[in-house]
């Protein structure tokens, strides 16, 4: 996808929202990098961030992630409890 700027600029997420015609309020981004998380938040999107050996839970929180997980099962629990 052609965008003017790469992450951490929000261009890629703004372009996806435009192409998919999905409102920001209904968009969830799953990221594992700090630059991707920054891009998601700069685009005004809800960001689920995966903590790993490369990026810690604390780093994602400091970066503005809305929810940080280590195991993808945690996303299922999050979605089920927030219906």
C-alpha positions in Angstrom: 0.0 0.0 0.0 1.4 3.4 -0.9 1.5 5.9 1.9 3.5 9.1 2.2 5.1 8.2 5.6 5.9 5.0 7.3 5.2 4.2 11.0 5.3 5.9 13.5 3.3 8.2 11.3 -0.4 7.3 11.2 -0.6 7.2 7.4 -1.0 3.4 6.9 -3.8 3.1 9.4 -5.6 6.2 8.1 -5.4 4.7 4.6 -6.7 1.3 5.7 -9.6 3.0 7.5 -10.4 4.9 4.4 -10.1 1.9 2.0 -12.2 -0.3 4.3 -14.7 2.4 5.2 -14.6 1.5 8.8 -15.1 4.3 11.4 -12.2 4.9 13.8 -14.5 4.1 16.7 -15.0 0.6 15.4 -11.3 -0.1 14.6 -8.9 -2.1 16.7 -5.3 -2.4 15.8 -3.1 -5.3 17.1 0.5 -4.3 17.2 3.8 -5.8 18.4 6.1 -2.8 17.8 6.4 0.6 19.4 6.4 2.4 16.1 3.2 0.6 15.0 1.5 1.3 18.3 2.5 5.0 18.0 1.0 5.1 14.5 -2.3 3.5 15.6 -2.7 6.0 18.5 -1.7 8.9 16.2 -4.5 7.8 13.9 -6.9 7.8 16.8 -7.4 4.1 17.0 -7.7 1.6 19.8 -4.5 -0.3 20.1 -3.9 -3.8 21.5 -0.2 -4.3 21.9 1.6 -7.7 22.3 4.4 -7.7 24.9 7.3 -9.9 24.0 11.0 -10.5 24.6 11.6 -7.5 22.4 9.1 -5.0 23.8 7.9 -5.1 27.4 4.5 -4.5 28.8 5.8 -1.3 30.4 7.2 0.0 27.2 3.8 -0.5 25.4 2.0 1.2 28.2 4.3 4.1 28.2 3.8 4.3 24.4 0.1 4.7 24.9 -1.3 1.2 24.1 -4.9 0.8 25.3 -4.4 -2.9 26.3 -1.3 -5.0 26.5 -1.3 -8.7 26.3 1.3 -11.5 26.1 -1.0 -14.4 25.0 -3.5 -14.0 22.2 -6.1 -15.8 24.4 -6.2 -12.6 26.5 -7.8 -10.8 23.5 -10.6 -13.3 23.4 -11.3 -12.7 27.1 -11.2 -8.9 26.6 -13.7 -9.1 23.7 -16.0 -11.5 25.6 -16.1 -9.3 28.7 -16.7 -6.1 26.7 -19.6 -7.2 24.6 
